[in-house]
């Protein structure tokens, strides 16, 4: 009995030991499995359940102009979010949702549905909340003691201080970084590296009872300094808007100001454009076009057209648009022939109004259908004579012409550091037959982009060097260290300095005398310019004829020491004229009149120009009559005293006004006399008059005249008044200023 019991106990003990050892082996095996073989995997799993990682946003770098003016920066905004796990009940959820919907203009149901997610600690209500709304949310939290239920997280958003200024160059931010322009091109430099803040949370998203966190600092993006000059950009865009409105352009306008020696883009723009701070909204001009279509606002077609116009406003016409350069290309053709000594500057060309080219069905006409008669080459270029340029092109020959055409960059992209640059449209070398050569010589039947055209013209200006246009000046980190800079890239020399100088003199004489580009004249400065008008051959009317045009003008200054080149291109001008001499040249003149002094380039007046100069009237109010008389004589202006008294109490024109030096007159009022008590004069109608007649008419009436526009108003057949202010019939005090705008209306391209 005892023996069997002992044996039974031993057996049970043995089995118990075996089972225990087996269980222990399993446990050890599992522990080995988890802690050794899959240690990292399960450690990460536990960390993910315990840790919460918050991203700390890095500030995007700023975009600046060459002088340090900020064009793109960041401003503080807030993300408003709720913590459903802390919301006490359904009633509180409705209360919070209702009030946040009202403050933030967010759908109530959206907020309420998120508030019902009871196991969540972070549900976004709205991003990019600006300070006024954020302050209201904070006040609501404080008033109702909801600091656990509602939270605000500070962040930043992209902000453009000048709204639409240089919009098509700067570009804007998309969901994944920069979209368009500099924001896209240099996104890798502008984008910073986000930081991380890791904290310990329990399963409900609440703080753990022990301290566990780590922080990785964010690295802000680098600043991009561009070649743009904000002031020049503003002046360019003002002129683009003016020509768009006055030319009644249906296709928009584009313009570029470029440093001819470095290729740096000082200004680049178009009109219409868009607001960088609201890139998804159409501007007034595009909205008007959309409304003209008469589409139902809820239709798919409306949405399609809306998006088409939106993309059009974003697209940078200066680099992506192709057009026939027209007569502005004659400068390039002339440079080829001059460089190869194929033109005798004194050679006489005869223009009968047209020229026939073998293989071309009809004669190639000159813009002057009656012909220019006999003239030397320089004058033929200034008068933009097509038949003469055809002969010049034929003397160059197809192969040599194509060599230069390629060397100037017309068969390749310029390489500007902006996305979307278009490639020109042109025939291959073997396709440049006699007909193509003849029409290419005056800029027809091939297409180029504005950036290609101004790059080629800049080579003519700077001594023959083709440089790469660019908008990057340098990239700078937060400590001011230069990360990357752009050095001038000279690709090749196409023509000699002598050819460049000779051609510049021809073009300047065409502006300052009676050439086709005389509307580009700037008083006190030597400007070289050429205008052009080309047909849009890919858009035809019902008769199969092209009826739309592109007017343009290219200029550089000073002509004897070129610093900048300017190009303005007007697409489909539908006003009274389509000629580049009318829709582009006057606005280049206006632009250069302000840009050249701003750049520190001093004006120099000839004796003739002195007669056309304006002078700014001093403010003589408070001067004694004797002192006023001495100083007004020193200014070279005429004067008259009205009333009696020792001190000047008022004057017409007022101080700071600008009047023509040769005829300017100031009326001084003494004692009780005032402009209102003096004689009132009716403003005459001078629109359509030539300069001498308009000047005489106004001064004889007792008015001062201020001249805008063509200051070389005696050249050619004489500029005429195209507008005046105040309007005819207005009553004005004696000595008041009437501003007249002159324009040469006989110009063609």
RAGI-V390033 format. One record per backbone hydrogen bond with DSSP energy under -1.0 kcal/mol. CO is the residue of the C=O (numbers start at 1). NH is the residue of the N-H. If there is no record, write none. Layout:
BEGIN
co=(CO;CO)
nh=(NH;NH)
END
This chain:
BEGIN
co=(1;2;3;4;5;6;7;8;9;10;11;12;13;14;15;16;17;18;19;20;21;22;23;24;25;26;27;28;29;30;31;32;32;33;38;39;40;41;42;43;44;45;46;47;50;52;54;56;59;62;63;63;64;65;69;72;73;75;77;78;79;80;80;81;82;83;84;89;90;91;92;93;94;95;96;97;98;99;100;107;108;109;110;111;112;114;116;117;120;123;126;129;130;131;132;133;134;135;136;137;138;139;140;141;146;149;151;153;155;157;159;160;162;163;164;166;166;167;169;170;172;177;179;180;181;182;184;186;187;189;190;193;195;196;197;198;199;200;202;206;214;216;219;223;224;225;225;228;229;230;231;232;233;234;235;236;237;238;239;240;241;242;243;244;247;252;253;254;255;256;257;257;258;259;263;264;266;267;269;271;275;278;283;284;285;286;287;288;291;296;299;300;301;302;303;304;305;306;307;308;309;310;311;315;316;316;317;318;319;323;325;326;327;329;330;331;332;333;334;335;336;337;338;344;349;351;353;355;357;364;367;368;373;375;376;377;378;379;380;381;382;385;386;387;388;389;390;391;392;393;397;398;399;400;401;402;403;404;405;406;416;425;428;429;431;433;434;435;436;437;439;440;443;447;448;449;450;451;452;453;454;455;456;457;458;459;464;466;470;471;473;474;475;475;476;477;481;484;489;492;496;497;498;499;500;501;502;503;504;505;506;507;508;509;510;515;517;518;522;524;526;528;530;532;534;535;536;541;545;548;549;550;551;552;553;554;555;556;557;557;558;563;564;565;566;567;568;569;570;571;572;579;579;580;580;584;585;586;587;588;589;591;592;594;595;596;597;606;609;613;615;617;620;623;624;625;626;627;628;629;630;631;632;633;638;640;642;646;648;650;652;654;657;659;660;664;666;667;668;669;669;670;674;679;681;683;686;689;690;691;692;693;694;695;696;698;702;704;705;706;708;712;713;715;720;721;723;725;727;730;732;733;736;738;739;740;741;742;743)
nh=(5;6;7;8;9;10;11;12;13;14;15;16;17;18;19;20;21;22;23;24;25;26;27;28;29;30;31;32;33;34;35;36;37;38;42;43;44;45;46;47;48;49;50;51;201;199;197;195;221;224;71;72;226;68;65;63;159;157;155;129;153;125;126;151;123;86;87;93;94;95;96;97;98;99;100;101;102;103;104;111;112;113;114;115;116;117;118;120;85;82;80;78;134;135;136;137;138;139;140;141;142;143;144;146;150;83;81;79;77;75;73;163;165;276;167;169;170;171;182;183;179;174;172;184;185;186;187;190;191;222;61;219;56;216;54;214;52;208;205;202;198;196;193;476;64;473;474;66;233;234;235;236;237;238;239;240;241;242;243;244;245;246;247;249;575;571;271;569;269;567;266;267;565;263;470;259;229;257;255;253;278;281;287;288;289;290;291;292;294;299;303;304;305;306;307;308;309;310;311;312;313;314;315;317;319;320;321;451;422;448;328;329;330;333;334;335;336;337;338;339;340;342;341;347;375;373;366;364;360;355;369;371;351;349;380;381;382;383;385;384;516;389;390;391;392;393;394;395;396;397;401;402;403;404;405;406;407;408;410;409;418;447;431;432;433;437;438;439;440;441;444;443;326;425;323;453;454;455;456;457;458;459;460;461;462;464;494;491;265;227;486;225;483;484;223;480;477;475;468;466;500;501;502;503;504;505;506;507;508;509;510;511;512;513;515;518;520;521;525;604;559;556;554;552;550;537;539;544;541;536;572;534;570;532;568;530;566;528;563;564;561;260;557;258;555;256;553;254;551;251;250;582;583;584;585;588;589;590;591;592;593;595;596;598;599;601;600;610;612;661;659;656;623;648;628;629;630;631;632;633;634;635;637;636;666;668;670;625;622;669;667;657;617;615;664;638;640;652;642;649;650;673;678;734;732;729;689;721;694;695;696;697;698;699;700;703;735;738;660;740;742;715;719;718;743;688;741;739;730;683;681;736;704;706;725;708;722;710;720)
END
